[in-house]
Amino acid sequence: MKTITLAFTGASGMPYGLRLLECLLQAGIEVELVYSQAAQVVAKQELNLAWPSMPDEVQSWLCSELGDFPGQLRVRSRSDWFAPIASGSSPSDAMVICPCSMTTLAKIAAGISDNLIVRAADVAIKEHRPLIIVPRETPLSPIHLENMLKLARMGAVILPPSPGFYHQPQTLLDMVDFVVARILDQLGIPQQLVARWGCS
């Protein structure tokens, strides 16, 4: 993996998304980050983070928060139709939507590409590239389940953020890292966030 498209939507679970972004950058991965306005609201609600309004400002702010990763992070608005990830010629190797709202999930399942997040997911499906969806909702309705099944049958990985407890988490970060580790595993990116089962 060299380039990954990462999307933040308006579902609860922004700590997962930001931690995943941090780990991808630390692993030397180039990240095309696209976010919705609702994701900004969630970041404020869950982490008390007031994102700047423009993508280039968000990019600078994230680099100042997560560390200096020259050339690795590019931030796009969900209305940036000229972004490379809107086309099948995009160099992105995989896409992760974390967290993924049920609205975004439904649009992807229905092929409604009315913003860059959904279009990039559509591109991943049609180009047979890995698409990992981290849906955050509970309980799940039959509509949610049918949409997830439809996408799973298309090859998407449905990875609910369900932390395990066998590694005896001591902090909230330990629980976040459990989920992020599973995502990194699906991407084939080495991780040492959580010890593997049977390994001390």
C-alpha positions in Angstrom: 0.0 0.0 0.0 1.4 3.4 -1.0 -1.7 5.7 -1.2 -5.0 5.3 0.7 -8.1 7.3 0.5 -9.5 8.0 4.0 -13.0 9.5 4.5 -14.5 10.9 7.7 -18.3 11.1 7.7 -20.9 12.3 10.3 -21.2 9.1 12.3 -19.9 8.9 15.9 -16.4 7.5 16.1 -14.0 10.3 15.1 -11.3 9.0 17.5 -11.1 5.9 15.3 -10.6 8.0 12.2 -8.0 10.3 13.6 -6.0 7.5 15.2 -6.1 5.6 11.9 -4.9 8.7 10.0 -2.0 9.1 12.5 -1.0 5.4 12.1 -1.1 5.6 8.3 1.1 8.6 8.2 3.5 7.1 10.7 3.7 4.0 8.4 4.8 6.2 5.5 1.5 5.9 3.6 0.3 8.8 1.4 -3.3 9.7 2.5 -6.0 11.4 0.5 -8.3 12.6 3.2 -11.9 13.7 2.4 -14.4 14.8 5.0 -18.0 15.9 5.3 -19.3 19.0 7.2 -21.1 16.6 9.6 -17.7 15.1 10.4 -16.5 18.5 11.6 -19.5 18.7 13.9 -18.8 15.2 15.3 -15.1 16.1 15.8 -16.2 19.1 17.9 -18.8 17.1 19.9 -16.6 14.1 20.6 -13.1 15.5 20.8 -13.7 19.3 21.2 -11.8 19.9 18.0 -12.7 23.0 16.1 -11.6 22.3 12.5 -10.8 25.2 10.2 -13.3 25.7 7.4 -11.1 25.2 4.3 -9.4 21.9 3.3 -5.9 23.5 3.0 -6.3 24.9 6.5 -7.5 21.5 7.8 -4.4 20.0 6.2 -2.0 22.4 7.9 -3.8 22.0 11.2 -3.7 18.2 11.1 0.0 18.3 10.2 0.6 20.5 13.2 -1.4 18.2 15.5 -0.1 14.8 14.2 3.4 15.6 13.1 5.2 16.8 10.0 4.7 14.3 7.2 5.9 16.3 4.1 3.9 15.4 1.0 2.0 12.5 2.6 -1.3 14.2 3.5 -3.7 15.8 1.0 -7.0 17.0 2.3 -10.0 17.4 0.0 -13.5 18.8 0.4 -16.4 16.4 -0.5 -17.3 18.8 -3.3 -13.8 18.7 -5.0 -14.8 16.9 -8.2 -11.3 17.5 -9.7 -9.6 15.5 -7.0 -7.7 12.5 -8.4 -9.7 10.1 -6.3 -12.9 11.0 -8.3 -11.5 9.0 -11.2 -10.6 5.4 -11.8 -7.2 6.6 -13.0 -6.5 7.6 -9.3 -3.4 6.0 -7.8 -5.2 5.2 -4.6 -4.6 1.5 -3.6 -7.5 1.3 -1.1 -10.2 3.3 0.6 -11.4 3.4 4.2 -14.5 5.2 5.5 -14.0 5.6 9.2 -16.4 6.3 10.7 -19.1 5.6 8.1 -22.6 7.0 8.6 -25.7 5.0 7.5 -26.5 7.7 4.9 -23.1 7.4 3.3 -23.4 3.6 3.5 -26.8 3.7 1.8 -25.6 6.0 -1.0 -22.7 3.7 -1.8 -25.0 0.7 -1.9 -27.4 2.5 -4.2 -24.6 4.0 -6.4 -25.6 7.6 -5.6 -22.3 9.4 -6.1 -23.4 12.9 -5.1 -20.2 13.8 -3.3 -16.5 13.0 -3.4 -16.7 10.5 -0.6 -19.3 8.3 -2.3 -17.7 8.8 -5.7 -14.4 7.6 -4.4 -16.1 4.5 -2.9 -17.8 3.9 -6.2 -14.4 4.1 -7.9 -13.0 1.6 -5.5 -15.8 -0.9 -6.2 -15.7 -0.5 -9.9 -11.9 -0.8 -10.0 -11.9 -3.8 -7.7 -9.8 -2.1 -5.1 -10.1 -2.7 -1.3 -12.9 -0.8 0.3 -13.2 -0.9 4.1 -16.3 0.5 5.7 -16.4 1.1 9.5 -20.1 1.6 10.2 -21.1 3.3 13.4 -24.7 2.8 14.4 -26.6 0.7 17.0 -29.0 -1.0 16.9 -28.9 -1.8 13.2 -32.2 -1.8 11.2 -33.0 -4.2 8.4 -32.2 -1.4 6.0 -28.7 -1.0 7.4 -28.1 -4.7 7.4 -29.3 -5.1 3.8 -27.1 -2.3 2.6 -24.1 -3.8 4.4 -24.8 -7.3 2.9 -25.1 -5.7 -0.5 -21.7 -4.0 -0.2 -20.1 -7.1 1.3 -21.3 -9.1 -1.7 -19.6 -6.5 -3.9 -16.3 -7.1 -2.1 -16.3 -4.4 0.5 -15.1 -5.2 4.0 -17.6 -4.3 6.7 -15.6 -3.7 9.9 -17.8 -2.5 12.7 -15.8 -0.7 15.5 -16.4 -3.5 18.1 -13.4 -3.5 20.5 -12.4 -6.8 22.0 -11.5 -7.1 25.7 -9.2 -10.2 25.7 -6.1 -7.9 25.5 -7.3 -6.3 28.8 -7.6 -2.6 27.7 -6.6 -0.1 30.3 -7.5 3.1 28.6 -9.9 4.5 26.0 -6.9 4.6 23.5 -6.4 0.9 24.0 -9.9 0.3 22.8 -9.6 2.6 19.9 -6.3 1.0 18.9 -7.9 -2.5 18.9 -10.2 -1.3 16.1 -7.5 0.6 14.2 -5.3 -2.5 14.4 -8.0 -4.6 12.6 -8.2 -1.9 9.9 -4.5 -1.9 9.4 -4.5 -5.7 9.2 -7.1 -5.6 6.4 -4.9 -3.1 4.5 -1.8 -5.3 5.0 0.0 -2.6 6.9 2.2 -3.9 9.7 1.1 -2.8 13.2 2.1 -3.3 16.8 -0.9 -1.5 18.4 -2.4 -4.7 19.8 -0.7 -8.1 20.6 -2.0 -10.9 18.4 -3.9 -13.8 19.8 -1.6 -16.4 21.2 1.4 -14.1 21.1 2.9 -12.7 24.3 
